[in-house]
Amino acid sequence: MIRAVVFDLGQVLASPPNLYVDAADRLGVSAADYEANYWADRPAYDDGASDAEYWGPLLRTLGLTPTDDDIAEMARLDSELWIQVRPEAHALLRDTRAAGRTVAVLSNAPHAIAAAAEHSAWRADIDRLFISAPMGYSKPEPACFRQVQHELGLDADQIAFIDDRHPNVDGALAVGWHAHLWADDADTRAWLQELGVLQ
């Protein structure tokens, strides 16, 4: 029996349509240039690099001279965008919890997003929040999934996981979790119904 459902955050729950535009407008650069450089050093940021270590080089690549205030503002804006969970996804969190399951979020994300998520509108509707930077592990590392499983106190086959990236789904399957590649909210709900989590 599935006793816990673990959701990824980016795309699975939150897919901010203005992720690049809002930040580019704040910086006075083109959204295309911002997007082209946004992901270059993101894995290190998700692994625990500081705001300055990520945003400083990114802003310099865009031809800007970063200040401490600029870095703090960009970390804040980026975090606010990423914690905006879609209404349909929020309903999935609430419905899964109402069905008597433990609900968790497991995301590769920096410290800034971890802090923002703790004060988000949806935090009260989940039981556990796992973010890679403070955890010290990132998906799809087996240790990442095993730490979550240990903290949930469950067997592998009691956990269902939804993620939008094949390597992360494969990583969860490799440690024995039930795992599903995200397509959209309706597809996620249908999969949870197939598992008997939702009616």
N, C-alpha and C positions, 0 to 999 in steps of 0.2 A: 504494500500500500504506500502511495506517495504521501509523505508527511510534511514535506517542505517544497516550496517552489522558489527558485532563485532566478531573478530577472537581471539581465544586463540593463544598463542605463541608456547609453548612447544608441539611438535608433530604436531599440526595443521599447523603451519607455519615453524617451525624449528625442525629438528630431527637429531642432530649431531651424526653421526655414531662413532666418535672418542671421545665421551664425557668422557668415563672412561679411555681409553687408553692414551690419551694425558696427562691427569692429573697424572695418575699413573706413566708414564714415567718421568714426571717432578719431581715427589717425590721419584722415585726409589723404588716403591712398586708394588705389583701385581695388575693388573686391577681388578681381582676378589675380592681382599680384599678391594680395593677402592670402587667398586660398592656396596659391601655388607654393607658398612657404610655410603655411600653418602646420602641416603634418611632419615636416622634415625632422625636427628634434622632439616630436611629441612622445615617442616611447620613453625617452629618458625622463621627461617631465612626469609621465605617468608612473615611472619607477621611483620617483622621489626627488628629482632635481628641483632646485628652488625656483621661485617665480623669476628671480633675476637671471638665473642660468638659462631659462627658456625664453622669456620675453625680451631680454636684452639683445641677444643675437638676432632674434626675429625682427625686432624694430630696426636694428642696424642694417639688416639685409634689405629692408624696405626704404633705406636712405634716411632714417630718422636717428636722432641722438636721444637715447632713452634717459629719462630721469627716474628717480625713485617713485615719484608720483605717477608717472606714465605706467611704470611696471605694475604698481599696485592697482591702478585703475583698469588696466587690461586684464589682470587676473580676476578682478571683481566682475567685470563685464562678461568675460568668457564663462565664468562659473554661473552667473545668473542665467545666461542663455542655456547652458547645459542642464540645469535643474528644472526647466520648464516641461514637466511631464504632460503629454497629451491627455485630454479628458477621457478618451476611451481606454488608454493605458492605465490611468488612475483607477478607473472602474474595475479593471482586471485585478489590480492590487487589492482593492476593497473586497471584491467578490471572492477572491481566493482566500483571503483571511477569514471572511464570513463563513466559508466552507470548512473552517477548522484547521486549516493548514498554516504552518509557519511560513511567513513571506519574507524573503531577503532580496537585497540588491547586491550584485557583485559587478564592479566596474573597474576597468583600467582607467584611472584618472588621477590627477595631481592632488596635492594637499589642499589647494584652494577649493577645488570642487568638493572634496571630502567635508570641509568646514561648511560650505554653503549648503550641501545636502542635509546636514544635520539640522538646519533651520528651515528646510523647505516645507511647502504646504503638504507634501505627501509623506514626510518622515513619520508622522503619527500612524500611518496606515501600513507600515512595514515593521517587522520584528527586529531585523538585523540589517545593518549597512556595512558592506565590506568594500573598501576602496584600496586599490593597489598601492598607492604611494605610502600611506601609513601602515599597510599590511607588510610591505617588504617583498611581496610576490605579485606577479602579473599573470593574467591568462595569456597563453594556455599552459603555463608551467604546472606540472602535476602538483607541486607543493602548494600552489594557490588553491586548487580545488580541495586538496586534502585538509588544508587549514580551515577552510569554510566548513567542511564536513565535520571536522573535529569540534569546532565551536558550536555547531548545530546539535552535536551529539547523536547523529543518525548514521545508519548504514548507507552505503552508496546507493543501493537500489530504492531507497526511500526518498531520494532527491530528484526533482525535475528541474531542468535548466533551459532557459531560452536565451539565445545570443544571435546576433546578426552576422557573425564571422565564422566561416567554416573551421579555421584552426581552433577556435575556442570551443565550438560544438564537439569537434573531434577530441579535444583534450578532456572534456567532461565525460564523453563516452568511454575514453580510455581508462578512467578511474572508476567506471561502473555506474555513473549517473545516467538517468534518462535525460536525453538532450535533444533539442529541436532548433532548427535553423529558422530564425524569425523571417516572416514575410510581411505580415501586417497584423493589426490587432484582432481582426476576425479569425485569422489563421491561428494565432496564439490561443484564442478562446476555444476554437474547435479542437486543438491538440489537447488542451487541458480537460476538455469534455471527454475525449477518447481515453484519457488516463483515469477518468473517474473522479478527477478533482472538482470539476464544475458540472452542474446539471445542464 
